[in-house]
Amino acid sequence: MAIPYMETVVGFMIVMYVFETYLDLRQHTALKLPTLPKTLVGVISQEKFEKSRAYSLDKSHFHFVHEFVTILMDSAILFFGILPWFWKISGGFLPMVGLDPENEILHTLSFLAGLMTWSQITDLPFSLYSTFVIESRHGFNKQTIWMFIRDMIKGILLSVILAPPIVAAIIVIVQKGGPYLAIYLWAFMFILSLVMMTIYPVLIAPLFNKFTPLPDGDLREKIEKLASSLKFPLKKLFVVDGSTRSSHSNAYMYGFFKNKRIVLYDTLIQQCQNENEIVAVIAHELGHWKLNHTTYSFIAVQILAFLQFGGYTLVRNSTDLFRSFGFDTQPVLIGLIIFQHTVIPLQHLVSFGLNLVSRAFEFQADAFAVNLGYAKDLRPALVKLQVREDSRNQNTACLYNCDTCFNGYCWGFMQEENLSAMNTDPLYSAYHYSHPPLVERLRAIDGQDKKTD
């Protein structure tokens, strides 16, 4: 009897949804607490705390609805065979426009075009509500509807330009790879990541934001002096007009070898009126670089990618696996999609392990800044500037999250000004957060500062 792969995958997806909903309920309960954590009493005003709690609860309610709709649609797509049906439909469209339906590359691109259209349609109501209701209600959204649509169109056009050559290359590699397929796939994705790290900040990011050099002055001098003291090869220092879309703050650094760059959001400069606080946060980020966290993270990602490709090569020719999901043929892209679904349990474990490592890195980078003498400025900076905590959801105010930058560490979601959650459930935090909660970081900084003294 064939193994019921599809039923097992859907079952696990539902089990994980129930488990994560339980954690979400615990976090929702923590968010409703009417008092500040003891560490933040006297540090955060009651007014800011009430605004933070209201914002976090709004996002929590929205998250419950979004996750329920998502698991419902994902389970239905797999369980009712919508994926193989859509694959056949996308192939039948090709002869209508004079293209060969037997060409797997063309068939795959037609399939992806349909998926992208479906994704845009189903995600649009949630994106609009999040941006123009929740973010606007709490004073963060600065986008107009025209700017929102323009950014969406730009994103679609970028996908149309970049996806076809990448997809075609992957299909050819799988078809011709032979026994060394895993190595070829990993090498291609490694080169692709290096290319994207190079062109994204230079060619793609400027399509969405305007970058200008940080003006001469005390802030620039302090940052350059700090970088020089650590022998950080800072070549350029930019300010990006993040305020055109949101009042959330962010910053990031990127670059290869001797060509490093730092980008500050204009909202960050406006909200951190004390320049030393900005420098203290940059000292923390330079700590990631000095302690080789960026290198370790990049290597870990490459190892995991190679292991995933190795696992894919073991099952890509499994007829039972494809048939379980309703496919009579074995298209390359469909094989990759099915494989990603079958290794969901391992992905959750790996994600949890990476979160633990990331949290350790954050404590180390904080200690690095404290040892440089920035403890006094780092404390209030972290109260205002809290690193994005939840590893599930990318900061919607940041186009440059670490998954995109690869070689950059981002910090965003100002704790006081951006109303991030201040009460957190420990189980929820341990499972989801890639960065320690503010309370834990302040406590660690105080302990490290005493050791330094």
Beta strands, then each sheet from edge to edge (+ up, - down):
strand 1: 211-213
strand 2: 234-240
strand 3: 250-254
strand 4: 260-265
strand 5: 410-412
sheet 1: 1+ 2- 4- 3+ 5-
end
